[in-house]
Amino acid sequence: MTMNFFRGVMGGQPAGPQPTGAETIHKLCDRVASSTLLEDRRDAVRALKSLSKKYRLEVGTQAMDHLVHILQTDRSDSEILGYALDTLYNIICNDEEEEQDENAQKQEEDLGVLFTDKFLGDSENVTLLLTLLEEFDFHVRWPGVKLLTALLKNQCNQVQGVILVSPMGVSRLMDLLADSREVIRNDGLLLLQQLTKGNAAIQKIVAFENAFERLLDIITEEGSSDGGIVVEDCLLLLVNLLKNNSSNQNFFKEGSYIQRMKPWFEVGDDNSGWSAQKVTNLHLMLQLVRVMVSPVNSPGATSSCQKSMYQCGLLQQLCTILMATGVPADILTETINTVSEVIRGSQINQDYFASVNAPSNPPRPAIVVLLMSMVNERQPFVLRCAVLYCFQCFLYKNQKGQGEIVATLLPSTIDANSISAGQLLCGGLFSADSLSNWCAAVALAHALQDNLTQKEQLLRVQLATSLGKPPVSLLQQCTNILSQGSKVQTRVGLLMLLCTWISNCPIAVTHFLHNQENVPFLTGQISENLGEDERLVQGLCALLLGICIYYNDNSLENYTKEKLKQLIEKRIGKENFVEKLGFVTKHELYSRAAQKPQPVFPSPEQMLFDHEFTKLVKELEGVITKAVHKTSEEEKKEEEVKKTLEQHDSIVIQYKDLIRDQDTQIQELREQVSTLSLNSEQMQNQITQQQSQIQQHKDQYNILKLKLGKDSQGLSSSHGEGAHVNGLHSEELSQLREEVEELRRQHTLQHTQLSDKDSLINTLRCGAAAAAQTAEGGTGGSDNTELLGEVESLRSRVQAQCAEISQLQTERLELIRRAEAVSSAPASSSESSADTVTVSELESRLAAQTTEAERLKEECRGLREGHAGLEQQLASAQSTVAIEQTEKTKLQQEVQESKKEQDDLLMLLADQDQKILNLKQRLRDLGETIDEDEDEIDARDQFGEDDDDDDEEEDEENND
């Protein structure tokens, strides 16, 4: 039964009447909703897919909810998921068929948007779709990518919002670029293109998901500029990520990805036969470079990218394409525009561009070759606009380049054998082609932009109009062409040049007014009632006349400010003049030119305004209107106030400079005081350490002296009792021997201590001698040497500080004198009162700085006293060393004498013992009886003497 049903749906011939498409789709939807077997649901969804293109409205209306339910419940079967996703794609996607008319196409788009809104009615559907993209199965992933892309095309913002808040939503989509199946990767690129349109947050997330690295790798793998449509898709995605996104631009630059762009622009000698795809790829690559250095970016970011492009050689590579032969015209035009923005406002890049030569014989500067194309009417219009833009960018904030261009027009630098930029500009300025006139006038105006020196130099240029006639100035020749009634485009260009030339240049205004025909011509042009085409010329003539009033220095008696205003009031009328002046800003092409620096015009006839000139008009329109309405008395008052303000400003500037210098000097003095204080602390610490060492030496010396005093007393008492020994007092002899032995040991100890002391005193004596030598001009290596050196340095710094403080006092007196002179001057206006307040503030600051200087003097005085104290302490230390040296010498002499007395005493004792023994022997020989106790005592004495002799021998051996 099931097979019969599907046979009927898929083309069988049933016997009864055939059901309509809507009925069939209804039955299929019922089958999808009610069938319990997966195979039945799969067959029904397959049938819906086959009908979804022909019966798009019916399938979308009846089956969408069932298809979404299939996506939710039948996740285990990839085949039914693929059928469901394909069906949803067919009813949401708008087929772009060329044969459809506009109405049918509009209906298709409306239907796609309708079903997209229905699908997005539940935001969980998008989340479900993102989950399905994690499936690796080709039949699920590929239709899922296509469906999400179609949703983004129809309702981009709504889908972006859901993906942005979905966890890991963007990361899942970035994984598509790593898919090994190219068809999924390529469709993933298309999906990311739609996803990143106009959403900075998603652009940042995609960039930080390593998108730049992956995309550049794909471009390299696909063959760079020689690659196919995949390279184009990668470049479009890169442009989406970087355009108007400063964060991603900085990330791209910091990641060194600019350097990887250089190989894209390597071209060979033979550049003919480029494929359309290569032209498209190179065009997008150049557009990507321009995105990084666009004038709408922040100046800091643009400058950083320009520097990187020069350092990695990308600018050099672009200039190679610029001078190469056989490059297609549209690529050459875009390359010129790209080079323009890479060098715009970057001095180093502009200098390099000025040094580039074309491969011609003889070599010519690239600027000259480009200008030849600009003034050649046979060249394409877009190419001429690109060259003009390049020339403008070369001169933007480049006074050096402006001077070089103007110098080629001056008589002293003209080379008759070569074509210069100035000659080309003059030739274009006076050619028969109005577009060349306009381009040359605007280019020359950019050579004068914000450069007073070159405006004055250009007044020296003289032109030879014809044989036999004297040369005329370039300024006069421009006014002559104006008066001849040439084309509107030519006159607009010349008037823009003249307005730029004489604005903010009183000398040029005087030269212009010196020609008696110029002012009548301008007033005549302004006062006439001309058609719509001439209104712009009238407005520019009013602007030029207004500049002659505003920047007039009244050096010409016939054309002072007041007389020119009277002339306007009589012949034109002030209100009429202001109305004509307003024609400039009200022109429809004015606002278009004011939007961006690049000159982009649909046709040559609409090429009337220059971007920089619109800035000048905006700046001058208001001030010229005020200047025309001012009376002579107001002018005089304004001049007086202006002069007074200039005087006060000059005084205030002088005070500011003086105070700034004093701030610098005070800061230097503070640093010097801090250094001196640190040096003083270090010297104080060294002196404290030396005093501690000296105190220790004194203590050791006192102890040694006390011991030597006791030893001397012991020796004298032993010498006085020698007579009792002769009386055979054995106890006293034993005590004497013990004392002598003790004295010998003390002597040895003292001798060791005196040796150590002697080394210390020698060290101190050497240090003192070196210090004294350093004080006389020598150098030493000890601590005292460093101390005296630092003291001498401190003295010199203090003297220098005193001199600086004296200078500050002198400058302070001068400031006070000037301040009194300023404060005594009468205040003529509210501005002068404000200046007086400013001077009072300056005086208060000066008083504060004077107080600070006094405090620094006190600190210097304290440092000077500390320095004197340090010198006294050093002298005291030196005298202490000398005293200790004398005491040491005395101690050594006393020890020598004590030793000598000990030796004499021992000799005396030995003699006495020998005499006693001889006397006893004689008594025995005479028959006298001697007590045994006395013999034992004698024996002990003899034994003790032997021991003493042995000890003496041991001591002598030890001493040896």
Secondary structure, 3 states (H helix, E strand, C coil): CHHHHHHHHCCCCCCCCCCCHHHHHHHHHHHHHHCCCHHHHHHHHHHHHHHCCCCHHHHHHHHHHHHHHHHHHCCCCHHHHHHHHHHHHHHHCCCCCCCCCHHHHHHHHHHHHHHHHHHCCCCHHHHHHHHHCCCCCHHHHHHHHHHHHHHHHHCHHHHHHHHHHCCCHHHHHHHHHHCCCHHHHHHHHHHHHHHCCCCHHHHHHHHHCCHHHHHHHHHHHCCHHHCCHHHHHHHHHHHHHHCCCHHHHHHHHHCCCCHHHHHHHCCCCCCCCCCHHHHHHHHHHHHHHHHHCCCCCCHHHHHHHHHHHHHCCHHHHHHHHHHCCCCCHHHHHHHHHHHHHHHCCCHHHHHHHHHCEECCCCCEEHHHHHHHHHCCCCCCHHHHHHHHHHHHHHHCCCHHHHHHHHHCCCHHHCCCCCCCHHHHHHHHHCCCCHHHHHHHHHHHHHHHCCCHHHHHHHCCCEECCCCCCCCEEHHHHHHHHHHCCCCHHHHHHHHHHHHHHHCCCHHHHHHHHHCCCHHHHHHHHHHCCCCHHHHHHHHHHHHHHHHHHHCCCCCCHHHCHHHHHHHHHHHCCHHHHHHHHCHHHHCHHHHHHCCCCCCCCCCHHHCCCCHHHHHHHHHHHHHHHHHHHCCHHHHHHHHHHHHHHHHHHHHHHHHHHHHHHHHHHHHHHHHHHHHHHHHHHHHHHHHHHHHHHHHHHHHHHHHHHHHHHHHHHHHHHHHHCHHHHHCCCHHHHHHHHHHHHHHHHHHHHHHHHHHHHHHHHHHHHHHHHHHHHHHCCCCCCCHHHHHHHHHHHHHHHHHHHHHHHHHHHHHHHHHHHHHHHHHHCCCCCHHHHHHHHHHHHHHHHHHHHHHHHHHHHHHHHHHHHHHHHHHHHHHHHHHHHHHHHHHHHHHHHHHHHHHHHHHHHHHHHHHHHHHHHHHHHHHHHCCCCCCHHHHHHHHHHHHHHHHHHHHHHHHHHHHC
